């Protein structure tokens, strides 16, 4: 895990990026950046977080794996339900995997 | 990475966001060539219908009807990843701006992939300089503006994928194989495949060449039974993931004519501009448009430094260089007329060349003897100076390029969007709509995308195909662009077109009341006998 100071810096920078999106395009701007971070970074990170690799590698690998595979996974889930629901279900499934593995390794 | 990396990444992101969204900060209507409207259409349909589709809707499927020779008409023409990303974003905001934003963001993500690779291998300053230069990369911007972002998204993954494979290979040759990096490499390959298959060509070539270099360096092939089993599992997993979408790529029609091999092409680095002038402007392939001439000695110095030192990380960069050279000469190696495709893969080059430039720049410090503290200060001073030069040269050019993109009636107007909304509400989903007067092919396609109705230029006859036999038909006479053009310096060029459209309207629809008549645009119901 990153040190606390690094994590706080990361959160502050993320907030700045959200603000930049908002300044440019209002709620759409902030919303897209929030969604991109949630779907392409955080969701895949649920799977990669327990791997024995460096923390920065986890975040970058998450982004570029998520870009192509998260959306494909939602598409597969969405073949049997509404797209909106599939999106939420997929995020929840990945989060559930994270918490399950976290509990097992604790 | 530490706090200075995070701050640098945030600054780069915000700078790239402000720059790459310039085309739609003032005018929030969509822009781009026909491809951009096509890609938008699919994501937009998935969002509006709330469905993950496996067949294209009527108005998109007719566009390149029967494109896929294996899957047949209305088959998906790409794996769904990019279009799903568009659909997701539309849940979070404006229909067009949300897609334009994600199109911009996924196009400039190569900045961060390159930062990551170079930071991990060569340190902070080379990473910062290489990625800053990439923020201003003309070639990526062109592909983004035209709307071929799915292709670009596949290429942006390359630096991260190469890093993952580098970690796997170096640990393998050190006798400490890590299945973690092997599976991550596979996941990145799969991600690339789902976005667009072209990026995989460069990735796979680079991995093969790097592995070959490592075999030569270590004089052995460290493949144990366990390693072979892991690789076998990974390949199987990739096949399972990729197979459902294989026919999308295999069935794609592409006119690949055999070409007479031109060995002299091997002496050129990239595709010459003249044979591809119908599809790409010369600036897309010219060195002087993408880079500045002072960068060339630094790039070459970077290559020499890598060749001289030849540490594993240097071999990776050389393998990346070799893979791009091979990619740029596939027409000679395979004997196919692929110059257009190869030219588009030119976006593989800037991340590498800017990285080589940065490596070359900071390699100078290893050649001169300076005490440690002054060396660090001097490195930062040089980095700041180069960054300022990049901002005022490449950055200024990028700002001009992006801020002027698709201005005025270069994209659909509010009046044309109003027409599109009317068509969506008042015509059937399987309508065939013909257009005369809208000033460009891309704009007609954006009318199609915005209205979710099939609209095409009228070429003198109505479509007589089986898919259109039950389709109600309409005809648009769009004088909104033509009136503006005829009242401008382009009068002589567009007056004949205006007259032609008016004559056609008189001939075809005299004494018939249009179903839509607003803003110099009229729509007529058409009875087409099929």
HADDOCK unambig.tbl for C-alpha pairs under 7 A between the chains (distance, minus, plus):
assign (segid A and resid 6 and name CA) (segid B and resid 2 and name CA) 6.35 0.50 0.50
assign (segid A and resid 6 and name CA) (segid B and resid 3 and name CA) 5.35 0.50 0.50
assign (segid A and resid 9 and name CA) (segid B and resid 3 and name CA) 6.42 0.50 0.50
assign (segid A and resid 10 and name CA) (segid B and resid 6 and name CA) 6.15 0.50 0.50
assign (segid A and resid 13 and name CA) (segid B and resid 7 and name CA) 6.64 0.50 0.50
assign (segid A and resid 13 and name CA) (segid B and resid 10 and name CA) 5.88 0.50 0.50
assign (segid A and resid 17 and name CA) (segid B and resid 10 and name CA) 6.79 0.50 0.50
assign (segid A and resid 17 and name CA) (segid B and resid 14 and name CA) 6.22 0.50 0.50
assign (segid A and resid 20 and name CA) (segid B and resid 14 and name CA) 6.62 0.50 0.50
assign (segid A and resid 24 and name CA) (segid B and resid 25 and name CA) 6.92 0.50 0.50
assign (segid A and resid 27 and name CA) (segid B and resid 93 and name CA) 6.85 0.50 0.50
assign (segid A and resid 28 and name CA) (segid B and resid 92 and name CA) 6.15 0.50 0.50
assign (segid A and resid 28 and name CA) (segid B and resid 93 and name CA) 4.23 0.50 0.50
assign (segid A and resid 28 and name CA) (segid B and resid 94 and name CA) 6.05 0.50 0.50
assign (segid A and resid 28 and name CA) (segid B and resid 98 and name CA) 6.24 0.50 0.50
assign (segid A and resid 31 and name CA) (segid B and resid 92 and name CA) 5.18 0.50 0.50
assign (segid A and resid 31 and name CA) (segid B and resid 93 and name CA) 6.57 0.50 0.50
assign (segid A and resid 32 and name CA) (segid B and resid 89 and name CA) 5.77 0.50 0.50
assign (segid A and resid 32 and name CA) (segid B and resid 92 and name CA) 6.03 0.50 0.50
assign (segid A and resid 32 and name CA) (segid B and resid 98 and name CA) 6.21 0.50 0.50
assign (segid A and resid 35 and name CA) (segid B and resid 89 and name CA) 6.84 0.50 0.50
assign (segid A and resid 56 and name CA) (segid B and resid 1 and name CA) 6.45 0.50 0.50
assign (segid A and resid 64 and name CA) (segid B and resid 157 and name CA) 6.14 0.50 0.50
assign (segid A and resid 64 and name CA) (segid B and resid 188 and name CA) 6.76 0.50 0.50
assign (segid A and resid 65 and name CA) (segid B and resid 187 and name CA) 6.25 0.50 0.50
assign (segid A and resid 65 and name CA) (segid B and resid 188 and name CA) 5.33 0.50 0.50
assign (segid A and resid 65 and name CA) (segid B and resid 191 and name CA) 5.48 0.50 0.50
assign (segid A and resid 67 and name CA) (segid B and resid 191 and name CA) 6.82 0.50 0.50
assign (segid A and resid 68 and name CA) (segid B and resid 81 and name CA) 5.48 0.50 0.50
assign (segid A and resid 68 and name CA) (segid B and resid 191 and name CA) 4.14 0.50 0.50
assign (segid A and resid 68 and name CA) (segid B and resid 192 and name CA) 6.43 0.50 0.50
assign (segid A and resid 68 and name CA) (segid B and resid 194 and name CA) 5.48 0.50 0.50
assign (segid A and resid 68 and name CA) (segid B and resid 195 and name CA) 5.67 0.50 0.50
assign (segid A and resid 69 and name CA) (segid B and resid 191 and name CA) 5.20 0.50 0.50
assign (segid A and resid 71 and name CA) (segid B and resid 81 and name CA) 5.10 0.50 0.50
assign (segid A and resid 71 and name CA) (segid B and resid 84 and name CA) 5.79 0.50 0.50
assign (segid A and resid 71 and name CA) (segid B and resid 85 and name CA) 6.25 0.50 0.50
assign (segid A and resid 72 and name CA) (segid B and resid 80 and name CA) 6.39 0.50 0.50
assign (segid A and resid 72 and name CA) (segid B and resid 81 and name CA) 5.13 0.50 0.50
assign (segid A and resid 75 and name CA) (segid B and resid 52 and name CA) 5.41 0.50 0.50
assign (segid A and resid 78 and name CA) (segid B and resid 51 and name CA) 6.73 0.50 0.50
assign (segid A and resid 78 and name CA) (segid B and resid 52 and name CA) 5.21 0.50 0.50
assign (segid A and resid 79 and name CA) (segid B and resid 52 and name CA) 5.58 0.50 0.50
assign (segid A and resid 82 and name CA) (segid B and resid 50 and name CA) 5.68 0.50 0.50
assign (segid A and resid 82 and name CA) (segid B and resid 51 and name CA) 5.66 0.50 0.50
assign (segid A and resid 83 and name CA) (segid B and resid 50 and name CA) 4.98 0.50 0.50
assign (segid A and resid 83 and name CA) (segid B and resid 51 and name CA) 5.10 0.50 0.50
assign (segid A and resid 83 and name CA) (segid B and resid 52 and name CA) 5.99 0.50 0.50
assign (segid A and resid 84 and name CA) (segid B and resid 50 and name CA) 6.56 0.50 0.50
